Amino acid sequence: MGERAWGVSGILEHDGISRREALRAAGVGAAAAGVAALGGTLGTGLVSAAPGVRTDGTPDPQRTWDTECDQLMKSVLERGDAGRVNRALADWQTNDQPVPAGMPSDVRDFIEHARKLPDWLDRRLLKGADTFYTTRSLYLSVIIGFSGGVMMSVIPRESQAVYWSAGGANMKDRIAKTYRLVYDQIAVGAYGPSGRAATTAVKVRLTHSAVRHLLPQSPHWRTVNKQPQPISQADMMVTWHSLATMGMRIMRNWGVHLPQDEIEGLLHSWQVNGHMLGIHDAYIPSSWEQAEKQAQVDLDSIMGPTPEGVKIASMLMDLGRSVDGTILSRPSLEAFTRYSLGDKLTDWMQLPRQPLLQGLLTAGWPTYVAIREGVLTQTAMPPEIYRQFDQLANTLELVYLGEFRPINIEIPTGNNPNYGKPLYR
């Protein structure tokens, strides 16, 4: 592996083809066929309303969960079928795959229902999302790595649920699954036959329902959270905003000016993803303007520090050590997280300030983005620094996607194992 240091940050370059380049090369060739086959492969007809359409009968999202899936996973856990379901899910990867043999019949029936795409899905809009992924996916990697993924640390309910659930014992695995979900839903042809967006979303939906049954049995979680169950519809929308709306905010702050088709395509991709995760369509924003207004109330106003969040943030800052002690040093991660999210949130995370690195980022990152967007020429930045910024997302993918190991989203059978034994087999 070749190395080249960037200043004192300790970020290294990697030779060879990045994972993103490989995915992009495979995806672009299949994009046309995948988009054309969307409806025919997976079916349509789950809903008749579009995102953001509420009526007088729309339930309170704070008191609404995912009843059908929740009841199913409660049954799966109590009858000891979690292992059987996980073995079958491990073999279920692409949207066009049949549900594997060996899946319990009630779980199979639910999956066949849950994997269907909404009837409001617009194939034309998804082409804009494909274009974004092809040309600008680097931004997505950096945003997930330094903002959306870390923001769970300052969302009290989410940080408490994550820390006291099974995921709290292995934050590398937990963030890799978040990365997997986002990458699968934004990849070229995400909802086509060879895409993975539908299957990954359904797996996450099943996992959420299992956690809703497990966490109320944790005395630690019950001490800090008074919800009857975690991960309400409101909680899921908070997470949605921490990834989708915050991502758009950050790109705008960086001076990224997306074409209209990519703006619309990104929103539509996030809308479909929310639906596939089991979020009711009425709660999903119908426009970026509506998303921003919602986020100001439902995300910005509820963030704050928790002991669990401080621990999670610290664990996330150490993830780069598992690849190489200097690839993404803790100071580098702390500096870019503070640069992306600002002092208020990162002070809540109790991340130390890194003045030298933050100065380099403040001076260099806007120039780097301007070069990528064609506003400036590459002569505006020393080529060695430009290359180091260019490798940042590749390094994050290596860290957060588990050094290319398969990432299996599984049904948990207990809460954080550091604080108790598995509840089910």
DRENDO-1510 file (C-alpha; in Angstrom, 1 decimal, always signed):
<recs>
REC; n; res; u; v; w
REC; 1; MET; +0.0; +0.0; +0.0 .
REC; 2; GLY; +1.5; +3.3; -1.0 .
REC; 3; GLU; +1.6; +6.2; +1.5 .
REC; 4; ARG; +1.7; +9.9; +1.3 .
REC; 5; ALA; +1.1; +12.2; +4.4 .
REC; 6; TRP; -1.1; +15.2; +4.3 .
REC; 7; GLY; +0.4; +17.8; +6.7 .
REC; 8; VAL; +0.1; +16.6; +10.2 .
REC; 9; SER; -3.3; +15.0; +9.8 .
REC; 10; GLY; -2.1; +11.4; +9.3 .
REC; 11; ILE; -4.5; +10.7; +6.4 .
REC; 12; LEU; -2.9; +8.3; +3.9 .
REC; 13; GLU; -3.5; +7.7; +0.3 .
REC; 14; HIS; -4.3; +4.2; -1.1 .
REC; 15; ASP; -3.2; +2.9; -4.4 .
REC; 16; GLY; -5.5; +1.0; -6.7 .
REC; 17; ILE; -9.2; +1.1; -7.5 .
REC; 18; SER; -11.4; +2.4; -4.7 .
REC; 19; ARG; -14.5; +0.6; -3.7 .
REC; 20; ARG; -16.6; +3.5; -5.0 .
REC; 21; GLU; -15.0; +3.3; -8.4 .
REC; 22; ALA; -15.7; -0.4; -8.6 .
REC; 23; LEU; -19.3; +0.0; -7.5 .
REC; 24; ARG; -19.8; +2.9; -9.9 .
REC; 25; ALA; -18.3; +1.0; -12.9 .
REC; 26; ALA; -20.6; -1.9; -12.2 .
REC; 27; GLY; -23.6; +0.3; -11.6 .
REC; 28; VAL; -23.5; +2.6; -14.6 .
REC; 29; GLY; -23.6; -0.3; -17.0 .
REC; 30; ALA; -26.7; -1.7; -15.5 .
REC; 31; ALA; -28.5; +1.6; -14.8 .
REC; 32; ALA; -30.8; +1.8; -17.8 .
REC; 33; ALA; -31.9; -1.8; -17.5 .
REC; 34; GLY; -32.4; -1.5; -13.8 .
REC; 35; VAL; -34.5; +1.6; -13.9 .
REC; 36; ALA; -36.7; +0.2; -16.7 .
REC; 37; ALA; -37.4; -2.9; -14.7 .
REC; 38; LEU; -38.2; -1.3; -11.3 .
REC; 39; GLY; -42.0; -1.7; -11.2 .
REC; 40; GLY; -42.1; -5.0; -13.0 .
REC; 41; THR; -39.6; -6.7; -10.8 .
REC; 42; LEU; -40.7; -5.7; -7.3 .
REC; 43; GLY; -44.4; -4.8; -7.8 .
REC; 44; THR; -46.2; -1.7; -6.8 .
REC; 45; GLY; -49.3; -0.7; -4.9 .
REC; 46; LEU; -48.5; -0.4; -1.2 .
REC; 47; VAL; -49.8; +3.1; -0.9 .
REC; 48; SER; -52.1; +5.5; -2.7 .
REC; 49; ALA; -50.9; +8.8; -1.0 .
REC; 50; ALA; -47.8; +10.7; -1.8 .
REC; 51; PRO; -45.2; +11.8; +0.8 .
REC; 52; GLY; -46.3; +14.6; +3.0 .
REC; 53; VAL; -50.0; +14.1; +2.6 .
REC; 54; ARG; -51.6; +14.2; +6.0 .
REC; 55; THR; -55.3; +14.0; +7.0 .
REC; 56; ASP; -57.2; +14.6; +10.2 .
REC; 57; GLY; -56.8; +10.9; +11.0 .
REC; 58; THR; -53.0; +10.9; +10.7 .
REC; 59; PRO; -51.8; +9.4; +14.0 .
REC; 60; ASP; -49.3; +11.1; +16.3 .
REC; 61; PRO; -45.8; +9.9; +15.2 .
REC; 62; GLN; -44.6; +10.1; +18.7 .
REC; 63; ARG; -47.0; +7.3; +19.6 .
REC; 64; THR; -46.9; +5.3; +16.4 .
REC; 65; TRP; -44.4; +2.5; +15.7 .
REC; 66; ASP; -44.6; -0.3; +13.1 .
REC; 67; THR; -47.4; -2.5; +14.4 .
REC; 68; GLU; -47.4; -5.3; +11.8 .
REC; 69; CYS; -43.7; -5.8; +11.8 .
REC; 70; ASP; -43.3; -5.3; +15.5 .
REC; 71; GLN; -45.8; -8.1; +16.3 .
REC; 72; LEU; -44.1; -10.4; +13.8 .
REC; 73; MET; -40.6; -9.9; +15.3 .
REC; 74; LYS; -41.9; -10.4; +18.8 .
REC; 75; SER; -43.3; -13.7; +17.7 .
REC; 76; VAL; -40.0; -14.6; +15.9 .
REC; 77; LEU; -37.9; -13.9; +19.0 .
REC; 78; GLU; -40.2; -15.6; +21.5 .
REC; 79; ARG; -40.5; -18.8; +19.5 .
REC; 80; GLY; -36.7; -19.0; +18.9 .
REC; 81; ASP; -36.7; -18.4; +15.2 .
REC; 82; ALA; -34.2; -15.5; +15.0 .
REC; 83; GLY; -31.3; -17.7; +14.0 .
REC; 84; ARG; -33.4; -19.3; +11.3 .
REC; 85; VAL; -34.4; -15.9; +10.0 .
REC; 86; ASN; -30.8; -14.6; +10.1 .
REC; 87; ARG; -29.5; -17.5; +8.1 .
REC; 88; ALA; -32.1; -16.9; +5.4 .
REC; 89; LEU; -31.5; -13.2; +5.4 .
REC; 90; ALA; -27.8; -13.7; +4.8 .
REC; 91; ASP; -28.5; -15.2; +1.4 .
REC; 92; TRP; -31.0; -12.5; +0.4 .
REC; 93; GLN; -29.0; -9.7; -1.2 .
REC; 94; THR; -30.5; -8.2; -4.4 .
REC; 95; ASN; -33.9; -6.9; -5.1 .
REC; 96; ASP; -34.8; -9.5; -7.7 .
REC; 97; GLN; -33.9; -12.5; -5.5 .
REC; 98; PRO; -36.7; -14.6; -4.2 .
REC; 99; VAL; -37.0; -14.8; -0.4 .
REC; 100; PRO; -34.6; -17.7; +0.5 .
REC; 101; ALA; -35.9; -21.2; +1.3 .
REC; 102; GLY; -36.0; -21.8; +5.0 .
REC; 103; MET; -37.6; -18.5; +5.9 .
REC; 104; PRO; -40.6; -19.0; +8.3 .
REC; 105; SER; -43.8; -18.6; +6.3 .
REC; 106; ASP; -45.1; -15.6; +8.3 .
REC; 107; VAL; -41.8; -13.8; +7.8 .
REC; 108; ARG; -41.8; -14.7; +4.1 .
REC; 109; ASP; -45.3; -13.3; +3.7 .
REC; 110; PHE; -44.4; -10.1; +5.4 .
REC; 111; ILE; -41.2; -9.6; +3.4 .
REC; 112; GLU; -43.1; -10.2; +0.1 .
REC; 113; HIS; -45.4; -7.4; +1.2 .
REC; 114; ALA; -42.8; -5.1; +2.6 .
REC; 115; ARG; -40.4; -5.3; -0.4 .
REC; 116; LYS; -42.9; -3.8; -2.8 .
REC; 117; LEU; -42.2; -0.3; -4.0 .
REC; 118; PRO; -44.6; +2.5; -3.4 .
REC; 119; ASP; -46.9; +3.3; -6.3 .
REC; 120; TRP; -45.8; +7.0; -6.2 .
REC; 121; LEU; -42.2; +6.0; -7.1 .
REC; 122; ASP; -41.0; +8.1; -10.1 .
REC; 123; ARG; -38.4; +6.4; -12.3 .
REC; 124; ARG; -37.6; +9.7; -14.0 .
REC; 125; LEU; -36.7; +11.3; -10.6 .
REC; 126; LEU; -34.5; +8.4; -9.6 .
REC; 127; LYS; -32.3; +9.0; -12.6 .
REC; 128; GLY; -31.3; +12.2; -11.0 .
REC; 129; ALA; -30.2; +10.3; -7.9 .
REC; 130; ASP; -28.2; +8.0; -10.2 .
REC; 131; THR; -26.4; +11.0; -11.7 .
REC; 132; PHE; -25.6; +12.3; -8.2 .
REC; 133; TYR; -24.1; +9.0; -7.2 .
REC; 134; THR; -22.0; +8.8; -10.4 .
REC; 135; THR; -20.5; +12.3; -10.1 .
REC; 136; ARG; -20.7; +13.4; -6.4 .
REC; 137; SER; -20.8; +10.3; -4.2 .
REC; 138; LEU; -17.6; +11.5; -2.5 .
REC; 139; TYR; -19.7; +14.1; -0.7 .
REC; 140; LEU; -22.0; +11.5; +0.6 .
REC; 141; SER; -19.2; +9.5; +2.0 .
REC; 142; VAL; -17.8; +12.4; +3.9 .
REC; 143; ILE; -21.1; +13.6; +5.1 .
REC; 144; ILE; -22.1; +10.2; +6.5 .
REC; 145; GLY; -18.6; +9.7; +8.0 .
REC; 146; PHE; -18.3; +13.1; +9.7 .
REC; 147; SER; -21.9; +14.3; +10.3 .
REC; 148; GLY; -24.9; +12.1; +9.7 .
REC; 149; GLY; -23.4; +9.0; +11.2 .
REC; 150; VAL; -21.9; +10.8; +14.2 .
REC; 151; MET; -25.0; +12.9; +14.8 .
REC; 152; MET; -26.6; +10.0; +16.6 .
REC; 153; SER; -24.4; +11.0; +19.5 .
REC; 154; VAL; -26.4; +14.2; +20.1 .
REC; 155; ILE; -29.9; +12.8; +19.4 .
REC; 156; PRO; -30.8; +11.7; +22.9 .
REC; 157; ARG; -33.3; +8.9; +22.1 .
REC; 158; GLU; -31.2; +7.6; +19.3 .
REC; 159; SER; -28.0; +7.6; +21.3 .
REC; 160; GLN; -29.7; +5.8; +24.2 .
REC; 161; ALA; -31.3; +3.3; +22.0 .
REC; 162; VAL; -28.1; +2.6; +20.1 .
REC; 163; TYR; -25.9; +2.4; +23.2 .
REC; 164; TRP; -28.1; +0.1; +25.2 .
REC; 165; SER; -29.0; -2.2; +22.3 .
REC; 166; ALA; -26.8; -4.8; +20.8 .
REC; 167; GLY; -25.3; -2.3; +18.4 .
REC; 168; GLY; -23.8; -0.3; +21.3 .
REC; 169; ALA; -21.2; -3.0; +21.9 .
REC; 170; ASN; -19.7; -2.7; +18.4 .
REC; 171; MET; -20.0; +0.7; +17.0 .
REC; 172; LYS; -17.8; -0.2; +14.0 .
REC; 173; ASP; -20.4; -2.8; +13.0 .
REC; 174; ARG; -23.3; -0.4; +13.8 .
REC; 175; ILE; -22.0; +2.5; +11.6 .
REC; 176; ALA; -21.1; +0.1; +8.8 .
REC; 177; LYS; -24.7; -1.0; +8.7 .
REC; 178; THR; -25.8; +2.7; +8.5 .
REC; 179; TYR; -23.3; +3.2; +5.7 .
REC; 180; ARG; -24.6; +0.1; +4.0 .
REC; 181; LEU; -28.2; +1.3; +4.1 .
REC; 182; VAL; -27.4; +4.7; +2.7 .
REC; 183; TYR; -25.1; +3.4; +0.0 .
REC; 184; ASP; -27.5; +0.8; -1.2 .
REC; 185; GLN; -30.3; +3.3; -1.5 .
REC; 186; ILE; -28.3; +5.9; -3.4 .
REC; 187; ALA; -26.3; +3.6; -5.7 .
REC; 188; VAL; -27.0; +3.6; -9.4 .
REC; 189; GLY; -30.0; +1.3; -10.1 .
REC; 190; ALA; -30.7; +1.1; -6.4 .
REC; 191; TYR; -34.2; -0.2; -6.8 .
REC; 192; GLY; -33.6; -2.1; -10.0 .
REC; 193; PRO; -33.3; -5.9; -10.2 .
REC; 194; SER; -29.6; -6.1; -9.3 .
REC; 195; GLY; -29.8; -3.2; -6.7 .
REC; 196; ARG; -29.9; -3.8; -3.0 .
REC; 197; ALA; -32.0; -0.9; -1.7 .
REC; 198; ALA; -35.2; -2.8; -1.1 .
REC; 199; THR; -33.6; -5.8; +0.5 .
REC; 200; THR; -31.4; -3.8; +2.8 .
REC; 201; ALA; -34.3; -1.5; +3.9 .
REC; 202; VAL; -36.5; -4.5; +4.7 .
REC; 203; LYS; -33.7; -6.0; +6.8 .
REC; 204; VAL; -33.3; -2.8; +8.7 .
REC; 205; ARG; -37.1; -2.6; +9.3 .
REC; 206; LEU; -37.1; -6.1; +10.8 .
REC; 207; THR; -34.1; -5.2; +13.0 .
REC; 208; HIS; -35.9; -2.1; +14.3 .
REC; 209; SER; -38.9; -4.1; +15.2 .
REC; 210; ALA; -36.7; -6.6; +17.1 .
REC; 211; VAL; -35.1; -3.8; +19.0 .
REC; 212; ARG; -38.6; -2.4; +19.9 .
REC; 213; HIS; -39.3; -5.7; +21.7 .
REC; 214; LEU; -35.8; -6.1; +23.2 .
REC; 215; LEU; -34.9; -2.7; +24.6 .
REC; 216; PRO; -37.9; -2.3; +27.0 .
REC; 217; GLN; -36.5; -5.4; +28.7 .
REC; 218; SER; -33.3; -3.5; +29.5 .
REC; 219; PRO; -33.3; -1.9; +32.9 .
REC; 220; HIS; -30.5; +0.4; +31.8 .
REC; 221; TRP; -32.6; +1.8; +28.9 .
REC; 222; ARG; -35.8; +2.0; +31.0 .
REC; 223; THR; -33.8; +4.2; +33.4 .
REC; 224; VAL; -33.0; +6.8; +30.8 .
REC; 225; ASN; -35.9; +6.6; +28.5 .
REC; 226; LYS; -39.6; +6.7; +29.4 .
REC; 227; GLN; -41.0; +5.6; +25.9 .
REC; 228; PRO; -43.0; +2.4; +26.0 .
REC; 229; GLN; -40.9; +1.4; +22.9 .
REC; 230; PRO; -38.0; +2.9; +21.1 .
REC; 231; ILE; -37.8; +3.9; +17.5 .
REC; 232; SER; -41.2; +5.5; +17.0 .
REC; 233; GLN; -42.2; +7.0; +13.7 .
REC; 234; ALA; -41.1; +10.4; +15.0 .
REC; 235; ASP; -37.7; +8.9; +16.0 .
REC; 236; MET; -37.2; +7.4; +12.5 .
REC; 237; MET; -38.0; +10.8; +10.9 .
REC; 238; VAL; -35.4; +12.4; +13.2 .
REC; 239; THR; -32.8; +9.9; +11.9 .
REC; 240; TRP; -34.0; +10.6; +8.3 .
REC; 241; HIS; -33.4; +14.3; +8.8 .
REC; 242; SER; -30.0; +13.7; +10.3 .
REC; 243; LEU; -28.9; +12.0; +7.1 .
REC; 244; ALA; -31.0; +13.5; +4.3 .
REC; 245; THR; -31.7; +17.1; +5.4 .
REC; 246; MET; -28.4; +17.5; +7.2 .
REC; 247; GLY; -26.7; +16.2; +4.1 .
REC; 248; MET; -28.3; +18.8; +1.9 .
REC; 249; ARG; -27.5; +21.5; +4.4 .
REC; 250; ILE; -23.9; +20.6; +4.6 .
REC; 251; MET; -23.5; +20.4; +0.8 .
REC; 252; ARG; -25.0; +23.9; +0.5 .
REC; 253; ASN; -22.7; +25.2; +3.2 .
REC; 254; TRP; -19.8; +23.7; +1.2 .
REC; 255; GLY; -20.9; +25.6; -1.9 .
REC; 256; VAL; -22.1; +22.5; -3.8 .
REC; 257; HIS; -24.6; +23.7; -6.4 .
REC; 258; LEU; -26.6; +20.6; -7.5 .
REC; 259; PRO; -28.5; +20.6; -10.8 .
REC; 260; GLN; -32.3; +20.5; -10.3 .
REC; 261; ASP; -32.6; +16.9; -11.5 .
REC; 262; GLU; -30.1; +15.8; -8.8 .
REC; 263; ILE; -31.8; +17.9; -6.1 .
REC; 264; GLU; -35.2; +16.2; -7.0 .
REC; 265; GLY; -33.6; +12.8; -7.5 .
REC; 266; LEU; -31.9; +12.9; -4.1 .
REC; 267; LEU; -35.1; +13.9; -2.3 .
REC; 268; HIS; -37.1; +11.2; -4.1 .
REC; 269; SER; -34.5; +8.5; -3.2 .
REC; 270; TRP; -34.7; +9.5; +0.4 .
REC; 271; GLN; -38.5; +9.5; +0.2 .
REC; 272; VAL; -38.6; +6.0; -1.2 .
REC; 273; ASN; -36.0; +4.9; +1.4 .
REC; 274; GLY; -38.1; +6.2; +4.2 .
REC; 275; HIS; -41.2; +4.3; +2.9 .
REC; 276; MET; -39.3; +1.1; +2.6 .
REC; 277; LEU; -38.1; +1.4; +6.2 .
REC; 278; GLY; -41.7; +1.5; +7.3 .
REC; 279; ILE; -42.1; +5.3; +7.8 .
REC; 280; HIS; -45.7; +6.3; +7.1 .
REC; 281; ASP; -45.8; +8.3; +3.9 .
REC; 282; ALA; -47.7; +11.2; +5.7 .
REC; 283; TYR; -44.6; +11.9; +7.8 .
REC; 284; ILE; -42.1; +12.0; +4.8 .
REC; 285; PRO; -41.5; +15.5; +3.5 .
REC; 286; SER; -42.8; +16.3; +0.0 .
REC; 287; SER; -40.0; +18.9; -0.8 .
REC; 288; TRP; -36.6; +20.0; +0.5 .
REC; 289; GLU; -38.3; +23.1; +1.8 .
REC; 290; GLN; -40.7; +21.1; +3.9 .
REC; 291; ALA; -37.8; +18.9; +5.0 .
REC; 292; GLU; -35.9; +21.9; +6.3 .
REC; 293; LYS; -39.0; +23.3; +8.1 .
REC; 294; GLN; -39.6; +19.9; +9.7 .
REC; 295; ALA; -35.9; +19.5; +10.7 .
REC; 296; GLN; -35.8; +22.8; +12.4 .
REC; 297; VAL; -38.6; +21.6; +14.7 .
REC; 298; ASP; -38.1; +17.9; +14.9 .
REC; 299; LEU; -34.3; +17.6; +14.8 .
REC; 300; ASP; -32.6; +20.9; +15.8 .
REC; 301; SER; -34.8; +21.5; +18.8 .
REC; 302; ILE; -34.4; +18.0; +20.4 .
REC; 303; MET; -30.6; +17.6; +20.1 .
REC; 304; GLY; -28.5; +17.6; +23.2 .
REC; 305; PRO; -25.8; +15.8; +25.2 .
REC; 306; THR; -26.2; +12.4; +26.9 .
REC; 307; PRO; -23.7; +10.2; +28.7 .
REC; 308; GLU; -24.4; +7.5; +26.1 .
REC; 309; GLY; -23.8; +10.0; +23.2 .
REC; 310; VAL; -20.5; +11.0; +24.6 .
REC; 311; LYS; -19.4; +7.4; +24.7 .
REC; 312; ILE; -20.6; +6.7; +21.2 .
REC; 313; ALA; -18.8; +9.7; +19.8 .
REC; 314; SER; -15.6; +8.6; +21.4 .
REC; 315; MET; -15.9; +5.1; +20.0 .
REC; 316; LEU; -16.7; +6.5; +16.5 .
REC; 317; MET; -13.6; +8.7; +16.6 .
REC; 318; ASP; -11.4; +5.6; +17.2 .
REC; 319; LEU; -12.7; +3.6; +14.2 .
REC; 320; GLY; -9.8; +4.5; +12.0 .
REC; 321; ARG; -7.4; +2.6; +14.2 .
REC; 322; SER; -8.7; -0.7; +13.1 .
REC; 323; VAL; -7.5; -0.2; +9.5 .
REC; 324; ASP; -4.1; +1.5; +10.2 .
REC; 325; GLY; -3.0; +3.6; +13.1 .
REC; 326; THR; -2.5; +6.6; +11.0 .
REC; 327; ILE; -5.0; +6.3; +8.1 .
REC; 328; LEU; -7.7; +8.3; +9.9 .
REC; 329; SER; -6.2; +9.4; +13.2 .
REC; 330; ARG; -8.5; +10.4; +16.0 .
REC; 331; PRO; -7.5; +14.1; +15.7 .
REC; 332; SER; -8.3; +14.1; +12.0 .
REC; 333; LEU; -11.8; +12.6; +12.6 .
REC; 334; GLU; -12.3; +15.1; +15.5 .
REC; 335; ALA; -11.3; +18.0; +13.3 .
REC; 336; PHE; -13.5; +17.2; +10.3 .
REC; 337; THR; -16.5; +16.4; +12.5 .
REC; 338; ARG; -16.1; +19.8; +14.2 .
REC; 339; TYR; -15.7; +21.4; +10.8 .
REC; 340; SER; -18.8; +19.7; +9.5 .
REC; 341; LEU; -21.1; +20.0; +12.5 .
REC; 342; GLY; -19.8; +23.1; +14.3 .
REC; 343; ASP; -18.8; +23.8; +17.9 .
REC; 344; LYS; -22.1; +23.4; +19.6 .
REC; 345; LEU; -22.8; +19.8; +18.6 .
REC; 346; THR; -19.2; +18.7; +18.9 .
REC; 347; ASP; -18.9; +20.3; +22.3 .
REC; 348; TRP; -21.9; +18.2; +23.4 .
REC; 349; MET; -19.9; +15.2; +22.1 .
REC; 350; GLN; -16.9; +16.3; +24.2 .
REC; 351; LEU; -14.6; +16.2; +21.3 .
REC; 352; PRO; -11.4; +18.2; +21.8 .
REC; 353; ARG; -10.6; +21.0; +19.5 .
REC; 354; GLN; -7.8; +20.5; +16.9 .
REC; 355; PRO; -6.8; +24.1; +16.0 .
REC; 356; LEU; -4.1; +23.2; +13.5 .
REC; 357; LEU; -6.1; +20.6; +11.6 .
REC; 358; GLN; -9.3; +22.7; +11.7 .
REC; 359; GLY; -7.3; +25.6; +10.2 .
REC; 360; LEU; -6.2; +23.4; +7.4 .
REC; 361; LEU; -9.7; +22.3; +6.7 .
REC; 362; THR; -11.2; +25.8; +6.9 .
REC; 363; ALA; -8.6; +27.0; +4.4 .
REC; 364; GLY; -8.5; +23.9; +2.1 .
REC; 365; TRP; -11.9; +22.2; +2.0 .
REC; 366; PRO; -13.9; +25.0; +0.3 .
REC; 367; THR; -11.2; +25.3; -2.3 .
REC; 368; TYR; -11.2; +21.6; -2.9 .
REC; 369; VAL; -15.0; +21.6; -3.3 .
REC; 370; ALA; -14.8; +24.5; -5.7 .
REC; 371; ILE; -12.3; +22.7; -7.8 .
REC; 372; ARG; -14.5; +19.6; -7.9 .
REC; 373; GLU; -17.5; +21.7; -8.9 .
REC; 374; GLY; -15.5; +23.4; -11.7 .
REC; 375; VAL; -15.6; +26.8; -10.1 .
REC; 376; LEU; -11.8; +26.9; -9.7 .
REC; 377; THR; -9.0; +25.1; -11.6 .
REC; 378; GLN; -6.7; +22.6; -9.9 .
REC; 379; THR; -4.0; +25.2; -9.9 .
REC; 380; ALA; -5.8; +26.8; -6.9 .
REC; 381; MET; -4.6; +24.1; -4.6 .
REC; 382; PRO; -1.3; +22.2; -4.3 .
REC; 383; PRO; -1.8; +18.8; -6.0 .
REC; 384; GLU; -0.6; +16.8; -3.1 .
REC; 385; ILE; -3.2; +18.3; -0.8 .
REC; 386; TYR; -5.9; +17.9; -3.4 .
REC; 387; ARG; -5.1; +14.2; -3.7 .
REC; 388; GLN; -5.3; +13.8; +0.1 .
REC; 389; PHE; -8.8; +15.3; +0.2 .
REC; 390; ASP; -9.7; +13.1; -2.7 .
REC; 391; GLN; -8.7; +10.0; -0.8 .
REC; 392; LEU; -10.6; +11.0; +2.3 .
REC; 393; ALA; -13.9; +9.4; +1.2 .
REC; 394; ASN; -12.1; +6.3; +0.0 .
REC; 395; THR; -10.6; +5.9; +3.5 .
REC; 396; LEU; -13.9; +6.4; +5.2 .
REC; 397; GLU; -15.4; +3.7; +3.0 .
REC; 398; LEU; -12.6; +1.4; +4.1 .
REC; 399; VAL; -13.3; +2.2; +7.7 .
REC; 400; TYR; -17.1; +2.2; +7.7 .
REC; 401; LEU; -17.7; -0.6; +5.3 .
REC; 402; GLY; -15.6; -3.0; +7.3 .
REC; 403; GLU; -12.5; -3.4; +5.2 .
REC; 404; PHE; -14.6; -4.9; +2.4 .
REC; 405; ARG; -15.9; -7.7; +4.7 .
REC; 406; PRO; -19.5; -8.7; +4.0 .
REC; 407; ILE; -21.9; -6.7; +6.1 .
REC; 408; ASN; -24.9; -8.8; +7.3 .
REC; 409; ILE; -27.8; -7.0; +8.9 .
REC; 410; GLU; -29.1; -9.5; +11.4 .
REC; 411; ILE; -32.0; -9.7; +13.9 .
REC; 412; PRO; -30.6; -9.2; +17.4 .
REC; 413; THR; -31.5; -11.6; +20.2 .
REC; 414; GLY; -30.5; -9.4; +23.1 .
REC; 415; ASN; -29.4; -5.9; +24.1 .
REC; 416; ASN; -25.8; -4.6; +24.7 .
REC; 417; PRO; -23.9; -7.8; +25.7 .
REC; 418; ASN; -21.6; -5.8; +27.9 .
REC; 419; TYR; -24.6; -5.3; +30.3 .
REC; 420; GLY; -26.4; -8.6; +30.1 .
REC; 421; LYS; -26.9; -11.9; +28.4 .
REC; 422; PRO; -28.9; -12.6; +25.2 .
REC; 423; LEU; -32.6; -12.8; +25.9 .
REC; 424; TYR; -33.5; -15.2; +23.1 .
REC; 425; ARG; -31.7; -17.8; +21.0 .
</recs>
